[in-house]
Amino acid sequence: MSAAVDRRAQAVDRRASAVDRGAQAVDRGAQAVDRRAQAVDRGALAVDRRAQAVDRRAQAIDRGA
């Protein structure tokens, strides 16, 4: 009986370890998604700044015309 309990406990431990590894993989994936989202945000900000510069240039041209 004790050997069967030990084997079951080992199986539970192995399953728990597998679940932990899966959770760590999910965390790493979420971190990668966060990094990508931050990069997209930085790109969008750069586009906004460029659009503002273009607008200012167009306004300057309009004033000069």
Buried (B, 14 or more C-beta within 10 A) or exposed (E): EEEEEEEEEEEEEEEEEEEEEEEEEEEEEEEEEEEEEEEEEEEEEEEEEEEEEEEEEEEEEEEEE
